[in-house]
Amino acid sequence: MRVAVLSDIHGVLPALEAVLAEPEVAGADLIVLTGDMAAGPMPVETLDLLVSLGERALWVSGNADRELVEVLAGKTGHHAVSTWAAGRLRRDQVELLAGLPARQVLELGRLGTTLFVHATARSDEEVILVDSSLERWGEVLAGESAATVVVGNTHMPFVRLVDRVRVVNPGSVGMPYGTYGAHWALLDGESGAVTLRCTPLDARRVGERLRAGSGFDGIEEWVGEYVTSVYSDAEALRVFAGAEGRG
């Protein structure tokens, strides 16, 4: 079985369209969506495209998906784009997000039992990083028996071993940190290979599509922060290291 993993799309429809057009994604047996699909500038269209994948798509809830549902339940304090996006969703889309599971498990041949979550197996917003200590990873993976664990949340792609467990972060389709482009991963159960991929994007054209297709009042600033410029991996790691609780 060949599985394409897409994470952290964040309502960036042009990036999602580009990834789904990739031959290896179009030909994959399954497409696993590891959370944070719609909280961004084109939420309705993004969810409609993902739903059109039908049974080929396997969904996992992310913290931003949960937050969209919370906004509509009256909870405040979320990002402006999330608050705006929540108000655009149809009832069926809200029900979809509210019912998403926190994890999915597949048997993937040489990759073994493979666990898919958004942030960690115990939280949809916990921060764990490529350079986190083995002790920290041990805490996060305690009680899990999967041979391969796929996470998202931090928008930075990596593959590393943690005491014989292979951990994969595909990076972000819609809001990458480090290098620009739509990042995703391909898991091949037959060969046991994990490949990190990046679909090139034209930042100018993506920005134009988002400005034209989104009614978000802050779209200019959003495009400037996440499309025409990108936070470096060093910047992101410093911020996330603090969220992880490092000194």
N, C-alpha and C positions, 0 to 999 in steps of 0.2 A: 504494500500500500504506500502510495506517495501522498503526503499531506502538505499543503501550503498553509502557513500560519500568518495571519494578518492581525496586527494589534494596534490599538491607539490610532484609529482612523480619524476620530474627532471631527466628523462632519465635513471633511475635505474631499468632496465628491470627485474633483478631477484627479486627485492622487489615487483614490480607490479605483476609478475607471482604468487608469493606466496599469495598475497592478493586475486587475482582473483580465486585462488584455494580454498579459504575459503568457506565452505558450505553456510554460510549466505550471502556471496557476490554472489556466483554462483546461489543462489536461490532468490535473490532480484528481485523485479519487475523492478527497475531502478537502474542504477549506475550513480551518478552525479559526474562529474569531475570538481572540482572547481579551475582549473588553474595551471599553471606552470608544464606542462606535459613533455616537451621534452628537456628543457635546461639542459643537463647533458651528461654523457658519452656514452649513447646508444640511441640517439634521434630517429633515423629512425625506429628501431625495436620497440621502445616503442609506437610510434604513430601507427605503423601498428597493433600492438596488440589491442590498444584502438579502432581503426577503426573497427576491426573485431567484436567488441561487437554490432555493428549495432544500431538498434533503442533502444536497452536497455540502451545506454549511452546518457546522457544529458551533454553537454559541456558548460563550462564557461571559458572565456579568463582570463589569469593571466598576470602580468607585464612581466614575463620572456617569455611568448608566444609572446606578443607584441614586445619584444626586439629582438627576433629571426627574425621577419619580418623586423624590423628597421635595423638590421645589413645588411640584404640583399639589403636594399634600400640605403646603404652607410653610415648609422649613426655609429659613433664610440663611444668608452668610456664604452662599456659593458664588463662584465666578460669574461675572456679568454675562459672558457668552453662554454659560450653562443656564442661567435664569432666563435669558432670551430664548434659547433653543427649546427649553421645556415648554414654553408657551406656544411654540409652533407645532408641536407633535399632535397627531390625531389620537383618538382614544385607543384604537387598535395598536398603535405604536407604543403607547404608554403601557398597555397591558403586556405587550411583548417584553419590554424592558423589565417590568416588574416581576415577570415570571422566569427570568433567565437563571440558570444554575451557577453556582460559584465555582464549579469544577467540572471537567470532563476527563474521562480516562479511556485510552485506546491501547490495544495490544498491537505494537508496531514491529513485528519481526525482530530483527537484530537490535532495534532500539529498545526492545522489551516493553514492559508496562510503562506507558507514557502518560504523565499527569499534566493537564493544561489548567492553569489558573491565571488570574490577572496580575496580582502583585505577589502574594505568597499563598501557600496552602491554608493559612490560618487567618488571612486578612486581605481585603481587596484594596488596601491602601498602604500596607506596610512597605517600607523601602529596603531593598536588598540590592547590592551592587556587584559589579564584576570584581572589585577589589575589596569586598567585605571579607572579614577574617573567616577562617575555617570554623572557629568557635561560633561566630555569629551565624554562619550557614548551618551549622549543626543544630542550633536552636530553631531556626526557621523550618528545617526539614525533619525535625524530630517526629517520630511516629509515622512517617511516610515510607512506603516500601517501593516506590516507583524507581525504575532504572534511569528514566529520563524525566526531567521536569521542565516544562515550558512556562515562562513567566513573561509579563509585559510591564506596564506601569511607568518605568523610568525613561522610556523613549530612546534608549541606547542599546544597540545590538551587541551581543557577545555570546560566546560558547565557552564554558569552562567545566572542569571536573571538580566535584566536591566529594571527597572520600568515595570515589567510584561512581557517584551519581553524575550523569551528564545534565548540566543546566543550560538552557537555551533562552535567550531573549531576542526575539526577532527585530526589535527596534520599533519605530513608529511609522505607519503609513502616512499620517497626515501632519504630525508635528515633530519632526526629527530633531534630535540634538546631536551635534557632532558634524555630520556632513549632510548636505541637502540631497533630497531625493526621497522616494517612497520605499522604506525599508520593510523587508519581510523575510521569511525563512522557508526552506523546503526540507522536509523530513522524508527520507527514503527508508522504509522498513526493510526492503529487500537487501540493500547494501549496507544499511546502518549509517549512511551518510547524513550529516546535517550541514546545509549550505545556507549561509547568510547572503541575502540578495538585496540589491538596491536598484529600483527602477528609476532611470533619469527623468527629471521633470524640468520643464521650462518655467522658472519662477515668475517671469513676467506674464506668461499666458495663464498660469494658475491664479495669479493675483487678479487678472482681468475677469476670469470666470467667477471667482468668489465675489468680487465687487458687484458684478452684474447679477449674480444669482442669489445673493444673500441680502436680507433686509436688516441685518444686524447694524445698529447705529455705530458701533465701534469697529466696523470692518476695516477701515483704513489702518487703524492702529494694529489690529490683529494681523493683517497681511504684512505690515512692516516688521512685526515682531517674529512671525513664524514662517513667512514665505520668502520675502525679499532679504531677510537676514535670518541666521540660525545661531542659536546658542552653541558654543563649543562644548565638546564633551568635558573639557577641564572645568569650565564654568558650572556645568550641570553636576558633575561629580562633587564639586565643593559644596554646592547647595544641598544636594541629597545626602552627603556625608553628615551634615548637621541634622537633617531630618532623621537619619538613622540613629543618631544619638552619640556620634563621635565628638570628643572634646572640642 
